[in-house]
């Protein structure tokens, strides 16, 4: 089951600030054709507001194709639909096969696992911010010392000034 969860997690992308899955990936998981999935969505379009499902723009799709390394010719004729977690949950009410039910359960677990990971990693951002604050305090307190050291090093690197006219006899 863990491998299936990680397989599903690899199909979750972040677009427009939402974690989403594409219609083609969902259709593959549900073992149905993409057009059958999209047809079911069109028949029940009121169940899919923009925060449940949206169609990618050409620029977004081109950018993703570039990241995936897919060819620019052939393939999809229509831009893919992206389903958020809520949209996928709504799909579960439309697709009643045993496969669809089992896949939806696994997808929901994958979203929960991702959400849990994000929540547990939020402390890392706070730790980095604390380290940054400490570093800035250190720099402020020791800035004068660091500047003095830099000035001393620069003085050592400079060529000594030409001596003034020597006093005494010139033996050259």
N, C-alpha and C positions, 0 to 999 in steps of 0.2 A: 504494500500500500504506500510506503514511503516513496518508492520510485515513481508511482503514479502521481503523488502529490508534487514531487519536484518537477515532473514532466508538465503538470498543469501550471505550476508557478512560472516555468519558463515561457509560458504562453500569455502571461499577464504583462501588459505594457502600461506605461504611464503616458497619457496623452491629454492635453488640456487640463492637467492637474487631477485627472481621474485615473484610477487603475481600471484597465479595460481588457477585454478579450475580443478578438475579431470573429466575425460571423463564420469565416472559413474554418478557423480553429475549433470553434464550438461545433460546427457541423461535423467535422472529422471526429471529435470526441463523442458526439451523439450518434455517430454512424448513420447520418442522413446527408442528403445533398444540400449544398448551400442554398440553392434556389428554393428548396422545400422549407428550410428554416426561415428565409426571408419572406416567403409567401405567408407563412403562419404569422410572422410579425406584422406584415401589411394588413392582414385580415383583422388584426387586433391592435392597430396602431395607437389607439387611445391609451393602451396600457404602457406605452413606451414614450414618456416625455423625454426631453433633451438630456435630463440628468440620468436617465436609464439607458438610452441608446442615442448615438449620433453617427452621422456619416462623415468619414474623413474627407478633408479637402484634398484637392490634387497635390498641393504642396506638401501636406502631411504625408500622403501616400508615397510621393516621390522620395521624400526624405527617408521614410522607413525602408523603401526598396533599396535605397543607396546603402543604408545601414545593414540590411540583410544580405546585400550583395547579389540581388536577383537581377535578371536581365530586364531591360526596359521594353522588350517586345514580347508579344504573346501574353498569356496569363489573363487576368481579370479584365472584363469590359466595363464593369461598374466599380465605383469606389467602395471599399468595404465599410460595413457597419461595425461600430465599436460598441460593445455592451459593457456597462458598468456592473458592479456586483448586484445592484438592485434590478437591473435589466435582466441579468442572468437568472435571478430568483423569479422574476416575472415569467421568463421562458419556461421555467419548471412547471408552471400552471398550464402552459400550452402544449408541451411535449410530454405525453404520458406513458411512453414506453418504459420498460424496466431499465433499459440502458440509459435513457435520458434521466431517470430518477437517480440511478446510482452515480452517474457522472456529475449531476448537479450537487449531490451530497459531497463528492470529492472536491468540486470547484469551490463550494462554500467553505470547506475545511482549508483549502489553499488560501483563500482570501483572509480567513481568520488568522491563519499562521503568519501571513504577511503583515497583517495589522499588529499582531502581537510582537513581531520582530521590530517593527517601526517604533512601537511604544517602549520596548526594552532598550532600544538604541538612542532614545531621546536624551538619556543621561550623558551620553558621549558628547553631545553638543554643549551641554552645560559644563562638562569637564574641560573642554577645549576653551570655552569662554573664560573659565576661571584661570586656566594657565596663561591665557593671553593677558588677563588683568594683572596677574603676578609678574609677568615679564615686563609689562609697561611700568609697574611700580619699581621694579629692579632697575630698569633703564633710567627712570626719572631720578632715583636716589643715587645712582652711580654714574650718571651722565657726565658730571663734572670730572670725576676720576678718569673715565674713559677718554674724555677730551684731552685731559692733561697728558695721558699716555700717548695719544695720537700725536699731539704737538711735539712731545719729546722724541718720538720716533721720526717724525718728519724733520726735526732739527738734526738728528743724527744722519739722515739720508742726504741732507743738503751739503753741497760742496762748501768747504770753509772759505770765508772771504779772503781775497788777496791781502797779504800783509801790507801794512803801510810802509812807507820808506824806512829802510833800516837806518838805524843810527850807528855810526862807527865807520870803520874803513872798509872799502869795497875791495876785495882781493881778486875779482874776476879778471 
